[in-house]
Amino acid sequence: MEIDFNPSQMQAPRINPTVKAPGATSDSTMSEAPAPQGMAELQRKLNELALTRPEKMAAARSVIADVKYPPNELLDGISHLLAIHLKE
């Protein structure tokens, strides 16, 4: 994605991705390339893998449950900054 911050500025010329460089291979040779061997086997093994590790999730839950957020030090720092700006 490209963001244009100055719409009144002239657009820089862009390279057309459909234009082939001299000596490039034709589309017919690229589309006829055979699929990699064993792709179905690889996909089957990937589908069998668990997306999360239960032992790591249990450890994370116990750590998250014990944490007090936000910590008192952070709240104290924010309150001191607010007090300094209110005095000014």
N, C-alpha and C positions, 0 to 999 in steps of 0.2 A: 504494500500500500504506500502511496506517495501522498504527502500532505503539501499543498501549495499555500505558503504563508503570504504571498504577495500576488493576488490574482491579476493585477495590472501589469506585472512583469511578463515579458515575452517568454514563452515556453522554449526550453532547449530542445533541439531536435533529438528524437529518440530513435534507437535502433530497432528496426522491425524484426521480431524474432522469426518470422516466416521466411525472411530472405535468406537464401543459402549462400554460403561462402563458396568461392570457386574451388572446384575439386572435392566438394562435399559429397557424401554418399547419398543416393536417392532414398526416398521414403520407402520404396518397395523392398529394398534390402534390409532396412531397419525393422519393418513390420513383420518380416518373415523370420526373424530370429527365433529360434526354438526356446521354449520356456525352460528354466533351469531344472535339471534332474533332481528329484527328491523334494520338490516344492510342496507337494501334498503331505508328505511325511513330516516335513518341518512345520507346516501349518497345524497338523494334528497334534504335534508335541507342544506347540505354543498354546493351543486351546486347552490342553490338559494342565498347564501350569496354573497355580493359584496366583491371584492378583495381589494378595497380601500374605504376610507370614503371621500366623496366629500368635506365636510366642512373642514376636516383636510388638504386635498390637496390644497384647496383654501388658507387656512392660510399659508401653507408652501410656496406657490408660491409668496404671497405678501412679506413674510420675505426674501425669496431668491432674489427677484427683488430689494430690498432695500440695500442689502449688497454689499459693495465694496470689491472685493477679488482680490488679497491679500491685507490685510490692510496695511496702510502706516507704522505702527510700525514694521511689519514683514519685509517689504522691507528695512527700515532703519537699522534694526538689521543685515540683510544679507549684506548690503553695508558696515557697520562698520566692520564686520568680514572679508570681502574681503579686505578692506583697511588695516587691521592689518596684514593679511597674505602677502599682497603685499609689505609692508614695511620691512618684514623680509628677 
